Amino acid sequence: MKIHAVSLIIASSLLAACSTANHVQRIAGADTVVPLHQEGEQAGRYHNLYPGKKTYPISCESDCYPSNANLICETPGENCLYQGAQLAPQLNTGYTVRWLGHAGFMINTPNGQQVVFDPVKEQFDSPVDLAFRLASGFYRKPGDWLSESELNNLDAVIYSHIHYDHFNKADIESIGNKPRYLTPLGMADNFPTGGFNISEMAWYAKTKIDDLTIHALPAHHFSSRVLVPFIYEDNDKDLWNGWLLEQNGSTLFFAGDTGYSQHFKDIQQKYGDIDICLMPIASYYHEENGNWYRYVHTTPEDALTAAQELNCKVMIPWGYGNSSWKMGDHSSHSALLRLLHMYDEMKSQIPLYILNEGQSVAL
């Protein structure tokens, strides 16, 4: 009986801990942008700053994926390792960047804070996870992940939007409620309960963690959450953000999922030249919906153009790789092959640094 009573007490305590309400703060107001439709069928839904038909400064039209001697692959464009000789720019920003894979980054800031962008360990939340395994037959390889020490010492977890390849509830539960979570507007109601400290931020809002300033910035994308494979709900109910870290006068920009638009020039005009730019280069290709895919994702040449407009002192690409979702791409590394090709074709002057999953660079 005593054992049974103790078990009940433990179970009750666990249930109480799991049901602890989250603390949600909304950061918006003067000098911020809340891009909501005000009328019509889309009233109350978010929109991009620069909608409508797009023109792109440059587009690769043919022979966009030539092989590259620095990219060693098991088969063409698949299961690859980049091994080109690289010299990291001597920026002396104090930031260290580790790529976890796909959109995930672990950042050590100049003054010692630990920040992670879009960490996703598992592919989908349950039960969608099982449904996609059965329906699509595709399951991504896991990327790099955070050590126990890193998980215990995170200062902030920052999400760009609610799509599964950027946000997973199970991972949030394993990270725990010690760090502060920063999200776009509307995203907090996608979190599990458990006493999480969540700040929803409008575009151009800012907040601080000690002396680290974090700016929420525009992106050109969309949001939705899949219920079962290929059936979506809540289109554009939640906002989508890029992010800027600023400390000791040095800046690091994480673009989030985004298509090319005027917002890159806006960011540079507001914040000046950017030291480190983490730029997406994948998921733009689709045989049937290519125009729409590119509308909300940057091609490698779009990313290079955006990096030029931001006047990045170094560009680190993401979205490709052995732990990518390969959504809308020829292969796991086709986007990187196209980037390397277009970098030469465009005679880009922006320093480029290529990471494999799990690798770090001090900048």
C-alpha positions as CSV (number, residue, x, y, z in Angstrom):
1,M,0.0,0.0,0.0
2,K,2.8,2.4,0.9
3,I,4.6,1.6,-2.4
4,H,1.3,2.2,-4.2
5,A,0.7,5.5,-2.5
6,V,4.3,6.7,-3.3
7,S,3.7,5.7,-6.9
8,L,0.5,7.8,-7.0
9,I,2.3,10.8,-5.5
10,I,5.1,10.5,-8.1
11,A,2.7,10.1,-11.0
12,S,0.7,13.1,-9.8
13,S,3.8,15.2,-9.5
14,L,4.8,14.3,-13.0
15,L,1.4,15.1,-14.4
16,A,1.5,18.4,-12.6
17,A,4.9,19.2,-14.0
18,C,3.8,18.3,-17.5
19,S,0.7,20.5,-17.3
20,T,2.5,23.6,-16.0
21,A,1.2,26.5,-18.0
22,N,3.7,28.2,-20.4
23,H,4.6,31.8,-19.9
24,V,4.0,33.7,-23.2
25,Q,5.1,37.2,-23.8
26,R,4.2,39.2,-27.0
27,I,6.8,41.7,-28.1
28,A,5.4,44.2,-30.6
29,G,4.5,47.8,-30.7
30,A,6.1,51.0,-31.9
31,D,8.7,50.6,-34.7
32,T,7.6,47.0,-35.3
33,V,5.6,45.4,-38.1
34,V,2.7,43.0,-37.6
35,P,1.8,42.1,-41.2
36,L,-1.8,41.0,-40.8
37,H,-4.5,41.1,-43.5
38,Q,-7.2,43.5,-42.3
39,E,-10.1,42.4,-44.4
40,G,-11.5,39.7,-46.7
41,E,-11.1,36.0,-46.5
42,Q,-7.6,36.3,-45.2
43,A,-8.4,38.7,-42.4
44,G,-6.3,37.9,-39.3
45,R,-3.7,35.9,-41.4
46,Y,-0.1,37.0,-41.9
47,H,1.3,38.1,-45.2
48,N,4.7,38.9,-46.8
49,L,5.9,42.5,-47.1
50,Y,6.4,42.2,-50.9
51,P,3.8,39.9,-52.4
52,G,3.0,39.5,-56.1
53,K,4.9,38.4,-59.1
54,K,8.7,38.2,-58.7
55,T,11.5,39.0,-61.0
56,Y,14.9,37.7,-60.1
57,P,18.3,39.3,-60.8
58,I,19.9,36.1,-62.1
59,S,18.7,32.6,-62.8
60,C,20.7,29.5,-63.8
61,E,19.1,28.2,-67.0
62,S,21.2,25.2,-67.9
63,D,24.1,23.0,-66.7
64,C,23.4,24.1,-63.1
65,Y,24.7,21.1,-61.3
66,P,28.2,20.3,-62.6
67,S,30.3,18.0,-60.4
68,N,32.8,19.6,-58.2
69,A,36.2,18.1,-57.2
70,N,35.8,19.4,-53.6
71,L,32.5,17.5,-53.1
72,I,33.0,13.8,-52.7
73,C,29.8,11.8,-53.1
74,E,28.8,8.1,-52.9
75,T,26.5,8.7,-55.9
76,P,26.0,11.9,-57.9
77,G,24.8,14.6,-55.5
78,E,24.0,12.1,-52.8
79,N,25.7,11.2,-49.4
80,C,28.5,13.8,-49.9
81,L,31.3,15.3,-47.9
82,Y,32.7,18.7,-48.8
83,Q,36.5,18.7,-48.3
84,G,37.7,21.8,-50.2
85,A,40.5,23.7,-48.5
86,Q,39.0,26.7,-46.8
87,L,40.4,29.7,-44.8
88,A,37.9,31.2,-42.5
89,P,37.7,35.0,-42.8
90,Q,39.5,36.7,-39.9
91,L,36.5,38.8,-38.8
92,N,37.2,38.6,-35.0
93,T,33.5,38.7,-34.2
94,G,33.8,36.2,-31.4
95,Y,31.0,34.1,-32.8
96,T,31.4,30.3,-33.2
97,V,29.0,28.6,-35.6
98,R,28.2,24.9,-35.6
99,W,25.9,23.4,-38.3
100,L,23.6,20.8,-36.9
101,G,22.2,20.0,-40.3
102,H,19.4,21.4,-42.5
103,A,18.4,24.7,-40.7
104,G,19.8,23.9,-37.3
105,F,22.7,25.9,-35.9
106,M,24.4,26.1,-32.5
107,I,25.9,29.5,-31.9
108,N,28.4,30.6,-29.2
109,T,28.2,34.3,-28.9
110,P,31.2,36.6,-28.2
111,N,30.4,36.9,-24.5
112,G,29.6,33.3,-24.0
113,Q,25.8,32.9,-24.5
114,Q,24.7,29.7,-26.2
115,V,21.9,30.1,-28.8
116,V,20.4,27.5,-31.1
117,F,18.4,28.2,-34.3
118,D,15.7,25.8,-35.5
119,P,16.9,22.6,-33.8
120,V,15.2,19.5,-35.1
121,K,16.4,16.0,-34.1
122,E,13.4,13.9,-35.2
123,Q,11.6,14.3,-38.5
124,F,8.0,14.8,-37.4
125,D,5.9,14.8,-34.3
126,S,3.9,11.7,-33.6
127,P,1.6,10.4,-35.1
128,V,2.5,12.3,-38.2
129,D,5.9,10.8,-38.0
130,L,4.7,7.3,-38.6
131,A,2.2,8.4,-41.2
132,F,4.9,10.0,-43.3
133,R,7.1,6.9,-43.0
134,L,4.3,4.8,-44.4
135,A,3.1,7.3,-47.0
136,S,6.3,8.6,-48.5
137,G,8.9,5.9,-47.8
138,F,11.4,8.7,-47.1
139,Y,13.0,9.3,-43.7
140,R,15.9,11.8,-43.3
141,K,19.1,10.8,-41.7
142,P,19.7,12.4,-38.3
143,G,22.1,15.4,-38.2
144,D,24.3,16.5,-35.4
145,W,22.7,17.2,-32.1
146,L,23.4,19.0,-28.8
147,S,25.4,17.4,-26.1
148,E,23.9,17.0,-22.6
149,S,26.1,19.9,-21.4
150,E,24.9,22.1,-24.2
151,L,21.3,21.2,-23.5
152,N,21.7,22.1,-19.9
153,N,23.4,25.4,-20.6
154,L,21.3,26.9,-23.5
155,D,20.4,30.5,-23.1
156,A,17.9,30.7,-26.0
157,V,16.2,28.5,-28.5
158,I,15.1,30.5,-31.6
159,Y,12.6,29.3,-34.2
160,S,11.9,30.8,-37.6
161,H,8.5,29.2,-38.2
162,I,6.3,26.2,-37.6
163,H,7.1,23.9,-40.5
164,Y,8.2,20.5,-39.4
165,D,11.7,20.7,-40.7
166,H,12.3,23.7,-38.4
167,F,10.1,22.9,-35.3
168,N,9.4,19.7,-33.5
169,K,7.5,19.5,-30.2
170,A,9.3,16.3,-29.1
171,D,12.6,18.1,-29.4
172,I,11.3,21.0,-27.2
173,E,10.3,18.5,-24.5
174,S,13.8,17.1,-24.5
175,I,15.5,20.5,-24.5
176,G,13.3,21.5,-21.5
177,N,12.1,24.8,-20.0
178,K,15.4,26.2,-18.8
179,P,16.2,28.3,-21.9
180,R,14.2,31.2,-23.2
181,Y,12.3,30.4,-26.4
182,L,12.0,33.1,-29.1
183,T,9.4,32.7,-31.9
184,P,7.4,34.5,-34.5
185,L,3.9,35.9,-33.5
186,G,1.3,33.2,-33.0
187,M,3.6,30.3,-32.6
188,A,3.4,29.7,-28.9
189,D,0.1,27.8,-29.1
190,N,2.0,25.1,-31.0
191,F,4.2,24.4,-28.0
192,P,3.5,21.5,-25.5
193,T,2.7,22.7,-22.0
194,G,5.5,22.4,-19.4
195,G,6.4,25.8,-18.1
196,F,8.2,27.1,-21.2
197,N,9.2,30.7,-21.3
198,I,8.2,31.9,-24.8
199,S,8.6,35.3,-26.4
200,E,6.6,35.9,-29.6
201,M,8.1,38.7,-31.6
202,A,6.9,40.9,-34.4
203,W,9.1,41.9,-37.3
204,Y,11.7,44.5,-36.2
205,A,11.0,43.8,-32.5
206,K,14.0,43.3,-30.3
207,T,14.8,41.8,-26.9
208,K,17.9,41.2,-24.8
209,I,19.4,38.2,-23.0
210,D,22.0,39.8,-20.8
211,D,24.0,42.0,-23.3
212,L,23.0,40.0,-26.3
213,T,20.4,41.8,-28.5
214,I,18.1,39.7,-30.6
215,H,16.2,41.2,-33.4
216,A,13.2,39.6,-35.2
217,L,13.3,40.3,-38.9
218,P,11.1,39.8,-41.9
219,A,11.3,36.8,-44.1
220,H,9.4,35.9,-47.3
221,H,7.7,32.6,-46.7
222,F,4.4,31.1,-45.3
223,S,3.2,28.9,-42.5
224,S,1.0,25.8,-42.1
225,R,1.0,22.7,-40.0
226,V,0.3,19.3,-41.5
227,L,-2.2,17.0,-39.8
228,V,-1.7,13.9,-42.0
229,P,0.6,13.6,-45.0
230,F,-0.2,16.3,-47.6
231,I,-3.2,17.7,-45.7
232,Y,-2.5,21.1,-44.1
233,E,-4.3,23.4,-41.8
234,D,-4.0,26.9,-40.3
235,N,-2.4,28.5,-43.3
236,D,-0.5,31.7,-42.3
237,K,-2.0,31.7,-38.8
238,D,1.5,32.1,-37.4
239,L,4.2,34.5,-38.6
240,W,7.6,33.5,-40.1
241,N,10.8,35.3,-39.1
242,G,14.5,35.8,-39.8
243,W,16.7,36.7,-36.9
244,L,19.7,38.9,-36.1
245,L,22.1,38.5,-33.2
246,E,24.0,41.6,-32.1
247,Q,26.8,41.8,-29.5
248,N,29.9,43.8,-29.1
249,G,29.1,45.5,-32.4
250,S,29.2,42.2,-34.3
251,T,26.2,40.8,-36.1
252,L,25.0,37.3,-37.1
253,F,22.0,36.9,-39.4
254,F,19.8,33.8,-39.7
255,A,17.5,34.2,-42.7
256,G,15.1,31.4,-41.9
257,D,13.1,29.9,-44.8
258,T,12.6,32.7,-47.2
259,G,12.3,33.6,-50.9
260,Y,14.1,36.5,-52.5
261,S,12.5,39.9,-52.0
262,Q,13.1,43.5,-51.2
263,H,13.3,42.7,-47.5
264,F,17.0,41.9,-47.7
265,K,17.8,45.4,-48.8
266,D,15.5,46.7,-46.0
267,I,17.5,44.8,-43.5
268,Q,20.8,46.1,-44.7
269,Q,19.5,49.7,-44.7
270,K,18.3,49.3,-41.1
271,Y,21.2,47.4,-39.5
272,G,24.1,48.1,-41.8
273,D,26.5,45.5,-43.3
274,I,26.1,42.1,-41.7
275,D,29.2,40.1,-40.4
276,I,27.9,36.5,-40.6
277,C,25.0,35.4,-42.8
278,L,23.4,32.0,-42.5
279,M,21.6,31.6,-45.8
280,P,19.2,29.0,-47.2
281,I,20.0,27.6,-50.6
282,A,17.6,24.6,-51.1
283,S,14.1,23.5,-51.7
284,Y,13.5,25.8,-54.6
285,Y,13.1,23.1,-57.4
286,H,9.9,21.3,-58.2
287,E,8.9,19.8,-61.6
288,E,5.3,20.9,-61.3
289,N,5.4,23.9,-58.9
290,G,8.8,25.3,-59.5
291,N,7.6,29.0,-59.6
292,W,5.9,28.6,-56.3
293,Y,8.8,26.8,-54.7
294,R,11.2,29.5,-55.7
295,Y,8.7,32.2,-54.6
296,V,9.2,31.1,-50.9
297,H,12.7,29.6,-51.1
298,T,16.0,31.1,-52.3
299,T,17.9,29.4,-55.1
300,P,21.6,29.4,-54.6
301,E,21.9,32.4,-56.9
302,D,19.1,34.2,-55.0
303,A,21.0,33.6,-51.8
304,L,24.2,34.9,-53.3
305,T,22.3,38.0,-54.5
306,A,20.8,38.5,-51.1
307,A,24.2,38.1,-49.4
308,Q,25.5,40.8,-51.7
309,E,22.6,43.1,-50.8
310,L,23.3,42.5,-47.1
311,N,27.0,43.0,-47.7
312,C,27.8,39.9,-45.7
313,K,31.4,39.5,-44.6
314,V,30.9,35.8,-44.8
315,M,28.0,33.6,-46.1
316,I,27.4,30.1,-44.6
317,P,24.8,28.1,-46.6
318,W,22.3,25.6,-45.3
319,G,19.3,23.5,-46.4
320,Y,21.3,20.9,-48.4
321,G,23.1,18.0,-46.8
322,N,23.0,14.4,-45.7
323,S,20.4,15.2,-43.0
324,S,18.3,17.5,-45.2
325,W,14.6,16.8,-46.1
326,K,15.4,17.1,-49.8
327,M,12.1,18.8,-50.4
328,G,12.0,20.2,-53.9
329,D,15.6,19.4,-54.8
330,H,17.3,16.9,-57.1
331,S,19.4,15.3,-54.4
332,S,20.8,16.0,-51.0
333,H,23.7,18.1,-52.3
334,S,22.4,19.4,-55.6
335,A,21.8,22.8,-54.1
336,L,25.5,23.0,-53.0
337,L,26.7,22.0,-56.4
338,R,24.6,24.8,-57.9
339,L,25.9,27.2,-55.3
340,L,29.5,26.4,-56.1
341,H,28.8,26.7,-59.8
342,M,26.9,30.0,-59.6
343,Y,29.4,31.5,-57.1
344,D,32.0,31.3,-60.0
345,E,29.5,32.3,-62.7
346,M,28.4,35.4,-60.7
347,K,32.0,36.2,-59.7
348,S,30.7,36.7,-56.2
349,Q,32.9,38.7,-53.9
350,I,31.2,37.5,-50.7
351,P,33.4,35.1,-48.8
352,L,31.8,31.6,-48.7
353,Y,32.4,29.0,-46.0
354,I,31.0,25.5,-46.4
355,L,30.2,23.3,-43.5
356,N,29.4,19.6,-43.3
357,E,26.9,18.6,-40.5
358,G,28.6,18.8,-37.1
359,Q,31.4,21.0,-38.2
360,S,32.2,24.4,-36.5
361,V,33.9,27.6,-37.5
362,A,35.1,30.4,-35.3
363,L,34.6,33.8,-36.9
